[in-house]
Amino acid sequence: MSFINTVSDKSATGATAALYAQMQASHGHVQNLARAFSHRPEYMDAWDTLVDAIKARMDPRRYELVTLAAALSLRSSYCALSHGEVLLRDFFTAEELRSIAVDYRHSDLLPVDIAAMDYAQTIAKDALAVTPAHIEALRTQGLTDGEISDIAAAAAARCFFSKFLDALGTHPDASFASMEPALRDRLTVGRNIEK
């Protein structure tokens, strides 16, 4: 569900039909995010290429944590719920993840995770607010300048994706409603889940 009229399943052709088929095969339905890209599927292809390049250099857990931090700052329910699902599936219990989403600084995360999430949140809120102290905090935790660049790329990329979806009025898929209620409610920070 979006504010724009998206390409229907029946009228989808070419790259849009391929995008819908790929989503159907991998998720069992065509996600609303794919429908948001239905008029310009080449944007989705470019997005996938960018994300693959960023993720290739990053620890998967760190990528998901900094993406969650950026999504929460951007008030992107879609991205917070989506990456929350990955964190829940691969790394944390529902209670651990809810604690992180409520206040990651006082959760059981490692100091390096907290520093990375702080940096990602600052980038998403106001990249001009980043100071040398942010970089030094990351270096103090043992991160290289390349790893710091990866975090910056993940957070900056999230700004594009989250804002694109929200600018078109794209609601998170109804399937997110099945998430554990307290966690689901905490990750729904912007647009409501599709009914």
C-alpha positions as MATLAB code, in Angstrom:
seq = 'MSFINTVSDKSATGATAALYAQMQASHGHVQNLARAFSHRPEYMDAWDTLVDAIKARMDPRRYELVTLAAALSLRSSYCALSHGEVLLRDFFTAEELRSIAVDYRHSDLLPVDIAAMDYAQTIAKDALAVTPAHIEALRTQGLTDGEISDIAAAAAARCFFSKFLDALGTHPDASFASMEPALRDRLTVGRNIEK';
ca = [
       0.000    0.000    0.000;
       1.389    3.361   -1.122;
       0.040    6.805   -1.921;
       0.919    6.279   -5.596;
      -0.748    3.863   -7.981;
       1.722    1.008   -8.323;
       1.978   -1.429  -11.219;
      -0.444   -4.308  -10.672;
       0.637   -7.926  -10.813;
      -1.406   -8.450  -13.991;
       0.019   -5.454  -15.843;
       3.645   -5.930  -14.743;
       6.027   -6.564  -17.625;
       9.785   -6.679  -18.172;
      11.932   -5.709  -15.200;
       8.900   -5.023  -13.003;
       7.486   -8.485  -13.655;
      10.914   -9.965  -12.889;
      11.099   -7.998   -9.626;
       7.629   -9.198   -8.608;
       8.492  -12.807   -9.482;
      11.709  -12.637   -7.455;
       9.824  -11.249   -4.438;
       7.103  -13.883   -4.773;
       9.731  -16.634   -4.869;
      11.770  -15.352   -1.926;
       8.996  -14.030    0.356;
       5.834  -15.817   -0.736;
       4.255  -12.490   -1.713;
       5.161   -9.272   -3.476;
       6.378   -6.930   -0.772;
       5.079   -3.381   -0.676;
       8.647   -2.136   -1.068;
       8.847   -3.861   -4.484;
       5.571   -2.236   -5.495;
       7.020    1.159   -4.525;
       9.795    0.579   -7.074;
       7.391   -0.777   -9.722;
       7.578    2.295  -11.982;
      11.388    2.375  -11.791;
      12.652   -1.176  -11.179;
      16.137   -0.102  -12.244;
      16.341    1.821   -8.964;
      15.834   -1.443   -7.097;
      18.567   -3.098   -9.168;
      20.953   -0.250   -8.338;
      19.950   -0.463   -4.668;
      20.661   -4.201   -4.560;
      24.091   -3.633   -6.119;
      24.941   -0.926   -3.577;
      23.761   -2.948   -0.580;
      25.614   -6.042   -1.756;
      28.817   -3.994   -2.023;
      28.376   -2.562    1.480;
      27.464   -5.898    3.065;
      30.391   -7.667    1.389;
      32.766   -5.718    3.624;
      30.779   -5.749    6.861;
      30.140   -8.221    9.606;
      26.457   -9.197    9.043;
      25.483   -8.507   12.656;
      27.063   -5.058   12.580;
      25.354   -4.247    9.294;
      21.962   -5.123   10.743;
      22.557   -3.215   13.991;
      23.673    0.005   12.311;
      20.845   -0.295    9.781;
      18.366   -0.682   12.635;
      19.849    2.364   14.385;
      19.524    4.455   11.233;
      15.985    3.207   10.548;
      14.851    4.062   14.076;
      16.335    7.557   13.744;
      14.579    8.026   10.415;
      11.300    6.803   11.929;
      11.106    4.179    9.198;
       8.771    1.449   10.399;
       9.324   -0.561    7.228;
      13.108   -0.703    7.592;
      13.076   -1.088   11.390;
      10.644   -4.012   11.153;
      12.446   -5.617    8.222;
      15.903   -5.472    9.778;
      14.425   -6.298   13.161;
      13.193   -9.547   11.602;
      16.715  -10.381   10.443;
      18.215   -9.575   13.844;
      15.539  -11.672   15.514;
      16.058  -14.600   13.176;
      19.869  -14.594   13.231;
      21.211  -12.908   16.349;
      18.865  -12.034   19.225;
      15.817  -13.133   21.159;
      12.708  -10.955   21.010;
      13.407   -9.604   24.502;
      17.054   -8.819   23.699;
      16.077   -7.042   20.506;
      13.302   -5.068   22.194;
      15.852   -3.931   24.804;
      18.177   -2.810   22.011;
      15.363   -0.958   20.234;
      14.245    0.762   23.453;
      17.732    1.903   24.502;
      20.700    0.180   22.900;
      23.123    2.124   25.109;
      21.780    0.303   28.173;
      21.377   -3.115   26.565;
      23.832   -5.998   26.684;
      25.548   -4.925   23.462;
      29.318   -4.644   23.310;
      30.834   -1.140   23.465;
      31.866   -1.415   19.793;
      28.224   -2.071   18.836;
      27.049    0.919   20.844;
      29.660    3.195   19.248;
      28.691    1.959   15.768;
      24.986    2.515   16.435;
      25.677    5.988   17.875;
      27.544    6.883   14.693;
      24.782    5.498   12.449;
      22.087    7.366   14.371;
      24.008   10.626   14.141;
      24.443   10.185   10.387;
      20.734    9.496    9.911;
      19.648   12.444   12.083;
      22.185   15.018   10.907;
      25.443   14.009    9.251;
      26.803   17.510    9.844;
      26.673   16.723   13.568;
      29.372   14.051   13.155;
      32.561   15.175   14.873;
      36.091   13.796   15.151;
      34.985   12.432   18.549;
      32.594   10.019   16.805;
      35.426    8.682   14.656;
      37.806    8.463   17.594;
      35.224    6.530   19.629;
      35.057    3.955   16.832;
      38.836    3.767   16.497;
      39.126    3.303   20.253;
      36.908    0.230   19.868;
      39.365   -1.187   17.341;
      37.588   -0.296   14.106;
      39.677    0.625   11.091;
      38.937    3.627    8.915;
      37.647    1.213    6.268;
      35.210   -0.304    8.772;
      34.114    3.184    9.820;
      33.493    3.986    6.152;
      31.342    0.846    5.905;
      29.147    2.035    8.779;
      28.832    5.472    7.162;
      27.829    3.851    3.872;
      25.238    1.586    5.510;
      23.640    4.482    7.417;
      23.706    6.884    4.457;
      22.255    4.254    2.126;
      19.452    3.612    4.622;
      18.525    7.287    4.384;
      17.833    6.876    0.669;
      15.821    3.685    0.990;
      13.758    4.686    4.031;
      12.966    8.138    2.710;
      12.053    6.797   -0.728;
       9.522    4.388    0.779;
       8.082    6.960    3.180;
       7.951    9.672    0.506;
       5.655    7.403   -1.532;
       3.522    6.490    1.489;
       4.620    2.859    1.503;
       3.292    0.958    4.520;
       5.087   -2.049    6.023;
       3.660   -5.356    4.808;
       0.795   -6.954    6.743;
       3.066   -9.941    7.426;
       4.932   -7.878   10.034;
       1.815   -8.006   12.222;
       2.777  -11.547   13.255;
       5.931  -10.344   15.019;
       5.962  -10.609   18.816;
       3.646   -7.710   19.845;
       5.922   -5.764   22.213;
       8.783   -5.877   19.714;
       6.531   -5.102   16.751;
       5.090   -2.084   18.541;
       8.546   -0.805   19.459;
       9.775   -1.094   15.869;
       6.696    0.593   14.397;
       8.141    4.083   14.686;
       6.521    5.732   11.657;
       3.926    4.468    9.204;
       1.631    1.761   10.539;
       1.663   -1.794    9.298;
      -0.716   -2.409    6.407;
      -4.076   -3.786    7.568;
];
